[in-house]
């Protein structure tokens, strides 16, 4: 693969990573289901581009290999951030559901008592 294709892939991944960061930040503010769809589509597109980048290495210079490693590490950091954020949100939702469930049991007990 020519050098220009490598640079093009790096640029695409950087742009997709910025888009992913943006959509994850919006998720932090509001976990709307539309945002989940956007996260999913951005993540899938980024994954395809990363796979193309991973498939080239034989003809890369040492400098290009270092660039490749750096961008992949940045992607991993963003993925880990999203996963932990999602799990935190999931825990918040789980806690809210438990509160609602307890409140429902309290209301049922109150109805029986009156």
RALIN-V879374 format. One record per helix or strand. SS is the DSSP state (H for helix, E for strand). FROM is the first residue (numbers start at 1). LEN is the number of residues. If there is no record, write none. Layout:
ss->SS from->FROM len->LEN
ss->SS from->FROM len->LEN
//
This chain:
ss->H from->3 len->27
ss->H from->33 len->23
ss->H from->62 len->52
//
